[in-house]
Amino acid sequence: MAAVAEGLETESAAAEDAARDAADAVDAGPGVPPLLAGNRLSLDLYPRGCHRLLHLCAQQVPQLLEVEFLQLSSHEDPRLLEATLARLPWSLPRLRSLVLKGGQRRNALGACLQGSLTTLPASLSGLTHLAHLDLSFNSLETLPACVPQMCGLSALLLSHNCLSELPEALGALPALTFLAITHNRLETLPTALGSLSTLQRLDLSENLLDTLPPEIGGLSSLAELNLASNRLQSLPTSLAGLRSLRLLVLHSNLLASVPASLARLPLLTRLDLRDNQLRDVPPELLDAPFVRLQGNPLGRAPPDPHSPPGTPVVPEMPRLLLTSDVDSFPVTPQGCSVTLACGVRLQFPAGATATPVTIRYRLWLPEPRLVPLGPHDSLLSGVLELQPHGVAFLQEVGLWLLFVPPRARRCREVVVRTLSDNSWSDLETHLEEEAPKRLWARCQVPHFSWFLVVSRPVSNTCLVPPEGTLLCSSGHPGVKVTFPPGATEEPRHVHMQVVHVGSRGRPALLEEPEAAASPLLCLTQSGPPSFLQPVTVQLPLPPGVTGLSLDRSRLHLLYRAPPAAAWDDITAQVALELTHLYARFQVTRFSWSVLPLASSVPPHPPVCTAYLTPQLPRYWLWYTTATCVGGLARKAWERLRLHRVNLIALQRRRDPEQVLLQCLPRNKVDATLRRLLERYRGPEPSDTVEMFEGEKFFAAFEGGIDVDAGRPDCVEGRLRFVFYSHLRNVKEVYVTTALDRKAQAVRGQVSFYRGEVPKEVPEEAEAARQKKGMDTLWMATLPIKLPRLRGSEGPGQGASLSLAPLNLGDAETGFLTQSNLLTVAGRLGPDWPAVALHLGMPYRELQRIRHEFRDDLDGQIRHMLFSWAERQAGRPGAVGLLVQALEQSDRQDVAEEVQAILELGRRKYQEGIQRTSLAPGDLGPPGPSALQSPEPAQA
């Protein structure tokens, strides 16, 4: 750009130069896209948005005079951005909303990057109609001088900048109603802020404020004031003058006292004072229902300053409030209370560590490989990792984890699960509820590793002595297990879980509206599987069924013991004793085999291969409308536990060496592909495969493509998945190849298969695909293609198409060379799908080409035509088939051009016979250079 290269002498000259250069650059292209949508112009997501806007201004498009809303990215060259903004008062005189945000780009860790905007041109004060200005996520260190001069401004957003102070001139905005300056470096506020009599919402959270000016009490119209996460130690009494205030947020500060006058604000509905240093609050605030005081040392006596000589002074425990850009904090023997940016809280008591320790944390997304779930568990939080792993504390550390309330709470409990001694276990957990949608799971931890919150069925455990005992379910009192005296010689532990099946799901399992079932009982034990005396199990009868009126032929007791995948009907093997509400039966064993409780701990991050709870034998009481079970047990198991999924492999557009592997339920494949369309491209999904929840399957790269073996979930070059139906099973991997992609593209495939990892992937993928039984290998193979490395593309890239030179046709009827086919491809345009169908191409192949080259129409046409020609090479009549397809697709003009090329070939063929007097059988096909196009023949 000339304006950027030569420097900006004046703003108007720079704008004209930039506009002229941008116009030249765009005129050389296909044309200006339809960017205008009514009175809105959104350029924040377009590359080179400033160039596009300058081009529209240079063309003097009349629709610009009607534009009222403009969005422009600040990830542009600063000088070009300033030159573009200088044109706005003249090109967009009716502008009411201007959004100049950064944050559209992210760094390697996924954090939003600040925009390059550091100032604004003075001419922007000429936007007399401007009412909304958003400068968030930029690099502003001072407020631009033109902003206080925008007298009509009603909303000003300055969040996520580098502002350390505000000018007094800010008070000269008479119409301002909303001001947001969060995540900056403000240490003081200007006194003129109190003159903003129309201000209704003020957000100053996440700054470095330690005091407030008394003039803040002059904001007579203020309804919401947010001062969270600052360093305030006291509040001015003038806050009592905010008679319109409804919401006052002061959490995560250093307040030691608050004025009692806040309780007398007439409209105040919420006062958030959490996580401060309040030891005592006025009675008016202590009893008010709208005050939040959690996290304060209420009632604790301050340290005594008049202690006798020689008495050690116990320092007050420090409090740390971490922002989102901090991932570590120090802990000393003094202890501390820490609040992470994600809402997690930790409390290190004094003496927890003997030496200073630096703690690091990270919040992982809940990927299946990080989540150890049992058959009936559900995940309620992300995975919190605290390092260093395994560090032992002298006193237990308090941990508060935020979690999402579970949908179903009946007979379920919330626990914190952690990795300890090479196995996952559940900690004793207490719940703290601050609001209906803000819940904490509190526990005490002796060491650090990974932590997550899960919802599981209520668990009950008892120690069975030789004298016998009774085990009752705390979630459902009607479920009991009675151990008689002499049932065991050595004490053993018995574990019970009761799972409720919803009333809506029960009829759907059997497709019978009157079917009913009792709760599902899961039992396991330590020690030998058999008991010396029969154990009595009591289950409640299914809902709506009583023991006095039921038909015994319809009542069935189902039993399943791992590793069997189906349920067994054991009604005839036990003696069911029925009462009015319950069914009782006796068993001598709970399980045919007890699985080990431990699982190996892989390298960071943890990969879940099996949950620690043993596979539980289950008892289920069913009441059906049929007199015979008739496959009921197997159908119930399949409906509950079996899922039909598809596997997809997608290639990232901006980074072709990155491949996304994903396992999706069948009904979510199309929606996911549409959602990922802009970022990924890839082949069709695999065939539908039946999988059990928790089942392992593997993905292997073949055909010249190798996966990076340094991943922790990589086993012998194969990526390992664990399928969970209700979680997002996604892996993004970078792939490398041993071949040199500088000269040509590399084609490969990714294969998915279940079971143990074989030493070699079977080559008979088609044969493996036919075996879809539950105990056989299932494989799906999807092709992928890695393009050449960046910068290796040269001229003529589209002509090569990674295909060998070909001649379509024969010597007598004429040839079509590769150059001729390129000419035909350039003439087809949007009519290529009709031509492809008349050529006999399957509709599925047509859709695949559309998906693979969705942003490149020329690539779609060339790929279709050349792939068809490659298959037709050497076959007679191929050229005639092409001419016929063109005529059937109403492209007679292209068909005539092809016939002219063929006629030229036949004429040259006859001339060759007459010149050399050779028989047709002795002739070889003419070279490609002889039949390029009809023009040389006319010459």
N, C-alpha and C positions, 0 to 999 in steps of 0.2 A: 504494500500500500504506500502511495506517494506521501500521504499525510503522516504516516508513521515513520517513514524513512527520512524525510527531510525536516521533521520537527514541526511543532505547533506554534506558529507565530500568533495567530489569533484563532478564536474558537470558530468563527464563521468560515475562515479560510480552510481550517482543518476539516470542517464538516463538508465543504464543497469538494475538496480533494478526495476525501474518503468516499463521498457519494459517487464521484466520477469513476474512481477505480472500481468500486463495488459494482456499478452499473456495467462497466466493461467486462468484469469477471462473470456476471450473471448472464449478460447478453450472449456470451460465448457458449453458454449451456443451453439446455432444452427450453428454458423459459422460467418465469416466476411461478412458483406453486401458489395455489389458492390459499393464502394465509389469512385473509380477512374473513371473519365470521361475524357479520352484523357490526356491532360497535365494539367488538373485542379483537385484540391482536395479541396472540400468544406466541412468543418467540423464545421462551426460556428453555425449551427442550430441543430446539432446532440447532444444528451446528452452524456456526458463523451467522448467528442471529443479527449482529450489528450490520454485517454486509447486506443481509436481506432487507433490513429496515432502511438503510441508506439508499438502497436501490429503489425501494418504493417511494422514498422522499424525492429522489432525483427524477423519477417518472411523473411526479406530481399527481399521483393517483387520487382522484376526487374522493374516494371512500375514506381516505385518511382524515378528512375534515370531520367525519362523523365518529371517529374512534374515541371512546371514553375510557377503555380499560386496556392497559399495556403491561405485558409481562416480558421481561428481558433478563437473561442470565448474566450474572456478573463474572462468570468464568471466561472473560474475553481479555484482549490486550487492553491495559488501562487507558492508554492514549486513544485508541480507537473507540473505546467505550465512552470516554469523555467527549470525543468529537461527535458521537452519535447522539448523546444526551443533549448537546448544545443545539441540535436541530429541532428538538421537540416543541418548544414554544411556538415555532412558526409552522411546523408540519402537522402537529396534533394540537390545535389550539383549544379543543374541547375536552382535553384529557382530565378525567376525574380520579382515576386510580392508576398508580405507577408502582409496579413490583419489580425491584432490582435485587433479587435474592441470589445468594450463593447456595452451596449445599447440594447441587445436582451431581457433583462428582464426589467419589469416595476414595480413601486411601486403601492400602493393602489390608488394613484391619477392619475395614467397613465403616470407618468414621467419616462424617461429612466434612468436606474441605471448604475452607473459607473462600469467598469470592475475592477478586482483586480490587474491588472498589475501595478507595481511600478518601475520596472527596467527590463533590458534585460541582458542575459548572454553575457560575453565578446566574446565568441566564435562566435557570430553571425556576427562579422566583417569578418569572413571567407567566407561569401556568396558573392563571387566576382561578380556574375552576377545580384545581386539584384538591381533593378531600381525603385521599387515602395514599399513604407513602410507606412502603415496606422495604427496608434496607437490611434485613436480617441476614446472618451468615456472611458477613463481609469483614473487611479489615479496617474499619473506621477507628481511629484513635481520638479524633475530635469531631464534634458535630459540625457538618458543613454549614457555612455562614448563610447559605441561601434558605435553609430549612426554617429558621425563625421568621423569615420574611414571607412565608406562605400563609397568609392570613386566613385563608379558607380551610386550612387543614383540620380535619376532625379525628383522624386515626394516624398514629405514628408508631412504627414498629422498628426497633433498633436492637433486637435480641441477637446474641451470639456475635458480638463485635469486640473491640478492644478499648472501649471507652473508659477512661479513668475519671472524668469529670464532665459536668454539663454546664453550658454557659448560662449566665443570668438572662440572656435574651430569649431563652426558651419560654419565659413567662409571657412573651408577646404573642401568643397564639390564642386568640379569644374564642375560637370555635373548637378547640381540642377536647375530645370526649374520651379517647382511649390512647394510653401511652404504655408501651411494653419495652423495657430495657433489661431483660433477663440475660444471665450468663455474660456479664461484662466485668469490669474491674473498678466499679464506682466505689469510692471511699467516702465521699461527701455528696450532699445534694444542694443545689442553689436555693437561696432563700426566695427567689422569684417564683419557685415552683408553687408556692401557696397562692399566687395570683391567678392560677388557672381555675376560675370559678365554674367553668362548664365541664371540667374533667369528671368522668364517671367511673372509669376503670384505670387503675395504676398498678403495674406489675414490675417490681424491682427485685425479684428473687434471684438467687445465685449471683450475688455481688459481694463486696467487701465493706459494706456499710457498718460503722460502729455507733453512729449517732444519727438522729433525725432532727432537722431544723424545726423550731417551734412554729414557724410559719406554715407547716404542713396542715395545721388545724384550720387554715383558711379555705380548704377545698370543700366548699359547702355542698357541692353536688356529688361528691365521691361516694360510690356504692360498693366498690370492691377495691381492697388494698392488699397486695401480696408482697410481703417482705421476708419470705422464707429463705433459709440458707444464707444468712448474712452473719455479722458479728455484733449485733445489737446487744448492749448490756443494760440499757434502760430505755424508757419511752417518755416522750414529752407529755405533759398534762394537757397540752392543747389538742390531743387526739379526741378529747371529750367534745370538741366542737364539731366533729364530723357527724352531724345529725342525720345525714342520709346513708350512712354506712350500714351495709348489710353483711358483708363478708370481710373478716380481718384475719389474715394468715401470717403467723409469726413463728412457725415451727422451725426447729434446727437453728436457733440463735443462742446467745449467752445471757439471756435475760435472768436477772436475779430478783426482779420485782416488777409488778405491773400496777398501774393506777386503778383504784376501785371505781373511778368514774366511767370506765369502759362498760361496766354492767348497766349503766343508765342510758346508754345509747338506745334510742327508741326503736330503731328498725333492725338492730343487729340480730342475725339468725345463726351465725357461726363465728366462734373465736377459737382459732387453732393455736395453742400454746405448747404443743408437744415438743419433747426433746430440748428443753431449756435447763436452766439452773435454778428453777423455782423451788425453794424450800417452804415457802408460805405464800398463800394468795389470800386476798380479801374474801370474807365470807360470801359477799354478793356474787363473786365469780365462782367460788367453790361449789355452790349449790345450783348454779345456772345450768340448764340442760343443754345449752348450745356451746359450752366450753369444752375443749379437748385438752387434757392435762397429762396424757400418758408420756412416760419417759422422763419425768421430772423427779428430783429427790425430795418429794413432799414429805414433811414430817421429820426429816433427818436433821439432827442438830449440826450446826456448823462447827468447824474445828475451834476448840477453846484457845483463845490467844493468851489467857492468863494461866497457863499450865505451870506447875512447880518447876523449879530448875532441875534439869536432868531428865525430865519427862520427854520421851521421843515424840516429835510432832508428826502425825500421820497426814501426809499431803492428800489433798482432795483428788479423787480419780479424774484424770483428764478425759475429755470427750472429743472425738474426731468425727467430723462430717465430711465425707469424701465426695468429690465431684466425679462426673462421668469420665474425665480424662486421667484419673488416678487409679492405678491398679495394685498399689501396695501401701502398707502403713507399718510404722514401728510399734512394738510392744515392749515395755520395760517391766522390771519387777514391781513397779508401782501399780501396774494394771491400767486399763483404760476401757472406755465404752466407745464403740465404733458403729457408725451408720454408713453403709455403702450406698452408692448412687442408685442401685437397683432396688433399694428398700430393705435389704437384709441387715440385721443388727447383730452385733457380737458384743459380749461383755467379758473382759478378762479380769478376774478378781486379783487383788493385790497378792503377790507371791505365786502367781500362776507360772511364771518363768523365773529362773534364777539369773539369767543374763538377757540382755536386749536381743530381740528376735524381730526380723522383718518378715511380715506376713504378706503373701501375694494371693490375689483371688482372680477368678474368671468365671463368668456365667456362660455355660454352654447351652446351645439350643438342644431341645430334647430329641436327639436322634436315636433311633432304635438301638444302635450299638452302645449307647451310653445309659440305657434305661433297663434295669433288671426288674421286670414285672412278672408276677405270677399269673395264673390263668384267669383270675377274676379281679385283678388289680387295675387301677386307672391312674394315670399320671396327672398331678395337679400343679407342678412347678417346673421350672428349668433345672438344670444340673449345675450346682454350685461346686466349684473346685477351690479348695483352700490349700495353699502350700506354705512351708515344706511338708510333704507327705510324711505321716508317721511320727511327727514330732510329739513327744509326750509332755503333757503339762502337769505341774505339781498340784494344781487344782483344776477342777472341771470348768470348761469355758461355756458360757451361755450362748445359744444360737437361736435367733428368731428368723424363720424363713416365711416370706410371703407366698401365698398359694391361692389358686382359684377355687372357690367353693364347689364341691362336687354336686353333680346334678341329683344324684340319689344319696340320701343320708341314712335311710332306714337300714338298720343292722350293719352299718359300715363304720369304720373308724379311720382317722387320718393319722399317719405315722411318718416320721422322718427315717429314710433309708440311707445307709452309709456303707462304705467299703471298709471292712475291718478284718485284719488277720487273713488276708487272701480270700475273703468271702463277704457277701452282702448280708447285712443284718438290719433289723429295725430297732430304733431307739425308743425309749419311753418318752412319749410326746404329750404336751399339754397345749391346748388351743387358747388363743387370746383373740377376742373379736373387738375391733374398734368401731366398725360400721358393718352393715350387712354385706358389703362387698370388699372389705379389707380385713383379712384374716391372717394371723401368724401361727405357725407351728413352732412351739418352743421346746427345746431339749438341751441337755447337758452333754458335751462331747469331751472325751479325754485326749483326743488326737485329731489331726486334720487329714482329710482325703476328699472324697466326693460325697455330696449330700443332695437329696431330692425329697420331695413330698409326694406320697402316694396315698390313694384311698383303697382300702382293702376290706374284705368282710371281717366282721368282728371275730377276733381270735380268742379262744379260751384254752387254757392249758392246766393240766393237773398232774400230780405225781401219784401214780397208782401203787399203794403199798400192798403187801400180802394180805392185809386185813380187808382190802376192798375200799371203794369210795364211789362217789357220785359226781359226774361231770355234767353241768348244765350250761346251756348257751345263754350268755347275757344279752344277746340280740334277739333271741326268740325263746322265751321260757318253756315252750312246749317241746323243745328238742333236748333230750336227756340221754346219757349213756350210763348204765349202772354196772359197776364192776363188783362181782360177788367176792366174798372171802375165798382165798385160795386160787384166784384167777392168775396170779403170778407169784413166782418165788422170790424174784428180785424186783425192787422198785423200778418202775419204768415211767417215762413221760408220755402223755397222750395229748395230742393237739387237735382242736376242733375248729372248723369254720362252717358257718351256715350262710348260703347264698340264696337270695330271693330272686325269682324270675318275675318280671313285671306282669301285671294282669293283661296288658296288651300283647305281650309276646307269647303267652302260653297258648292261646288258640291258633296263632300263626304257625307254631311249630308242627302241629299235626294237621293243620287246615281243617280243624273241627271246631266249630264255635262253642261247643259245650265241654271241650276238654279242659282239664284242670290238673294242677300238679302241686305237690307240697314243696317246701323249701328244699334246696339241695344240700345234703350233709356231706362234708369232707372230713375225713379222719386220717390221722397218721400217728405213728408211735415209734418209740425207740426200743431196741431189743428184739427178741424173736418175734416172728409174725403171728404165731399162734398163742392163744391163751389156754390155760389149764382148765378153766371153767367157762361155760358159755356167758357171753356178755350181752346184756339186754339193751337194745336201741329203741328209743321212742321217737316217732315222727308224727307231727300233726297231720290229720287227714287233709286232702286238698280242699280249697275254699268251696263252700256250697255243698259239701258232702258230709253226711253224718253216719256214724256207725250203725244206726238203727234202720236206715232206709237204703243203704247203698247196695248195688249189685256186685257181688264179689267177682263175677266173671269179667268185670271191667276194671277192676283194681289190680295194678301191676307194680311190683317192686323191682326197680332197675338198679343194676350194680355195674360199676366200671372200675377196673384196677389197671394202672399203667403197667406196661406200655401199650395195652390194647387201645385201639382207637374207637371201638364200638361199645355200646352198652349191652349188658346181658340181662335178660328177664329171669330173675331168680325167685319168682313168686311161688313156683312149685317146690322149691328147695328149702323153704323156710315155713314155719308155722306162724301166720299172721294172727295176732290177738287184737281184736278191734274193740274199742270203747266208743263212747259217744263222740269223742273228739280226736282220739289218737289211735295210732297203729303201733303195736310193739312186736318185735321179733328178736331172735337170739342168733348171735354169730360167734365163732371161735377165733376168727382172724380178721384183720383189717386190710391186709395187703399181702400179695404173693411175694413181693420183694420190696425192700427199702432202698432207695437210691442214695448215693452219697450226698452230703450236705455242702461240700466245698466246691468252688470253681476256681480255676487258675486266674491270676491277675496279669493281664497282658501289659505291654508298655503303654505309656501315656498316649492318648486318653484311654479309659477303661472300655473294654468291649464286652458286652454281656453275652455269654454263651449259654448260661443256664441260671435260673434263679435258685436260691439256696433252699427254699422250702421243698421237701420231698414231693414227688408226684403223689397226689392225694387220692386214695380210693373214695368213691362217691356212692351214696345211696340216694335214690329218688323215687318218690311214690307218685304214680300216675293214675288218673281216673279218666277213661276214654268213653266215647259213645259207641265203640265197637266191642263186640264180645271177644274178639281175638286181637292180639297185638299186631300181627301182620307187618313186621318191619318197623314198628314204632320206635324201638330203641335206636336203631341205626339212623333213622330219619331225624330224630331229635338231636343226636350228636352232630350230624352233618350240618343241620341248621344253626346250631350254636357255635360250632368251632371251625367249620370249613368255609373258605373264602375263595372266590374266583378272581384272579388278578391278571393283569398284563404287565409285561416288562418293556421298558422303552430305553433307548440310548440316544441322547441328543447331543449335538456338537455346538459349542458356544460360538456365536458369530464373531465377537471381537477377539476371542482367543481360541483359534481352531484346534489348538493342542489340548484343550480341556473338554472332557466328555462328561455329561450328566447321566448317571444311571439311576433309574427310579422304578419302584414297584408300586403299582396303582390298582385299586379295585376297578373292575371292568367299567362301572358306570361313571368313573371320574377321568377316564383317559382323554376323551374329546375335550372336556373343559380344561384340563391341564395343558394339553397341546395348544389350545387357543391362547391360554394365559402366557405360555412361554414362547409364543410365536416370534415376538420381537427380539428376544435374546438368544434363542436356540433354533437350530434346524436339525433335522434328523430323518431317519427312515420310518416306515410304518411300525406300529407296536407289534409285539409278538402275538402268537396265538394265546388264547386264554388258558391259564394253568390253575389247577386246584392246589391250594396250599393251606396247611394248618398254621394257626397263629403260634408263633414261637419257633417255627421250623426254619432251619438254615438252608440257604441256597447260595450259589457262588456265581461270579461273573468272570470270564476269562477273555482276554484280548488275543486275537490270532491274526494271521495273515500279514506279518510284518510290523505289527503294533504291539508294544510291550508296555505293561503298566509299571509305574514306579514301585519297586518292591520295598521301599522304606516305610510304607504306611503300616500302622499297627494292625489294621484289619486285613492285611494281605497275607494269604497263606499259599506258599509255593507259587507265587505269581498270580493267584486268583483272589479277587475281592470277595469278602464274606459278608453276607447280609443275614439279619434275623428278622423275619416277617412279623410285624404287629399291625393288625388291621386298623386300629384307631390312631396310629401314629404316622408321621410323615417319614417314609422310608426312602431317603434320598442320599446319594453319594456323588460328590463332584470330584473327579480325579483328573490329574494331568497325565497325559500319556506321552511316551517317547518312542522312537523307532530307531532300529539299527540301520535302516536304509537311508540313503541320501535323498532328501526331498527337494534339493535345490534344482534338480532337473525335471522331476515329474511328481505327480501326486501319488500318494500311497493309499491303496485300497486295503481294507481289512474288515474284520468283523468282531463283534462281541457276542459271546455265547453265554447263556444262562442255564444252569443245571442244578439239580437238587442232590442231596445226599453227601457222602464223603467226597473229599477232593481226590479225583483220580490222578494218576501220575501223568497221563496224557489225555487231552481232550479227544474223544472219539471223532474220527473223520466222518463217520456215517451220521451226519446230523439229521438227515431226512429219516433214517431208520429210527434214530432215537426219538424223533418227534412223534412217531407213531405209538410209542409206549407211554401212555398217559395213566397207567394204573397207579394206585396209591403207593405201591412198594417198588416201583421201577423208576429208572432214570428218566427225567423229563428234560428236554433241551429245546431252547429257542435260539436261533442265530439271526442277528440283525447286522446288516452291512453298514459300515461307516467309511468315510473317506477323509483323510487329512490332506489339505492342499499344500502347495509348495510353501516354503518358508517365506516370511515377509521380505520384500525387496528382491525376490528372485523372478518376479513376473517381468517378462519382456514384451516387446511388440509382437503382435500376432498371437496373443494368448488364446483368443477365441477360435482361431483357425485350427489349432492343434487338437484340442479336446482330448488329449491323451490317447488318440486313435491312430493306428497305422494308416498310411495312404491307401485308398481303396478306389476301385473302378466298378461301378454298378452297371450291369448289363452284359452284352456280348458283342462280338465283332460284327455280326450281321445286322443287329438292330441298333447298334450304337452304344456308346458308353456315357455315363455321367460320372465325372471325376469329383474329387473332394471339393474343388473350387466351385464346380457347378452346383453341388449340394448346398454350399454356403450361400450362393446367390439365391437359390430357391428358399432357403431358410429365412433370408432377409426380406422376402416378399410376402411371407405367410401372415405375419402379424397375429391379431387375436383369433384368426380362423384356424390356428394350428390344432386345437382339440378335435374339431370335426374331421380334419385330415387324418389325425392319428387314429380315430375310431374307424374310418373307412379303410385304413391300412391294416386293420385287424388287431390293433393294440388293445390289450385288456383295460377295462376302466380302472382297475386297481393300480395298474402301472401308470396310467394317466394321472391319477391322484398323487401317486408317489412323486412324479416329476414336478407337479405343481407345488407340492410341499417342500421338496428339496431346493427348488429354484424360485421360491415364492416372491423374491424381490428382483428377479432378473428374467424379464420376458424373453429376451434373446437367448439366454441360457436354456430356458424351457424348450424353445423351438429347436435349437441345435442339438440338445441332448435327445429329444424325441426322434429327430430325423436321422441322426448319425447312429443311434443305437439300433433303429430299424434297419438302416442300410448295412450295418455290420452283420446283422443276422441274415440278411438277404444276399450277402456276397457269395457269388458262385452259383446262384439259383437262376434258372431261366425265367423270363417273364417278370422280373422284379421291376424293371423300368415301366412296363405297361401297367403294372399294378399301381405305381405311383401316379401315372397320368390319369388313370381311372379314378383314383381317390381324389385328385385335385378337381376333376370335373364334377364328381358327386358332391363336393364341398362348395360348389359355385365359385371356384377359382379358375375359370376358363382362361384368364389372362396368364396365369402361371403355367397352366397346362400347355398353352401354345408356346411359351418360351422353352419348355422342356422338349416339346416336339421339334422346335427349330434346332435345338442342340443335337437331337438325335438325327435329324435330317442331314445336318452338316457332317455328322459322323458317317452316315451311310454313303454320302457323296464321296467323301475322302476314301472310303473303303472301295467303292467302285473304281475311282481313279487309280488307286493302288493296283487293282487287278489288271486294268488295261495297261498300266505302265510296266508292270513286271511280268505280265502273262502268267501269274501264279494261280493255282486252283484255290477255292475258298478253304479247303481243308488244310492247305499248307500255310495259311496266314495265321500269324499270332495277333493278339490284341494290340492296337496302337498304343503308343506311350501316352502318358498323362498330358505331356506338353502339347500334343497335337490337338486336343479337344478341350480347350479351356472355355471358350465362349464363342458365339457366332460372329462377333466383331472382326476378329482376324480374318475370317473367311471372306467377309465382305470387302476387306481391304485388298 
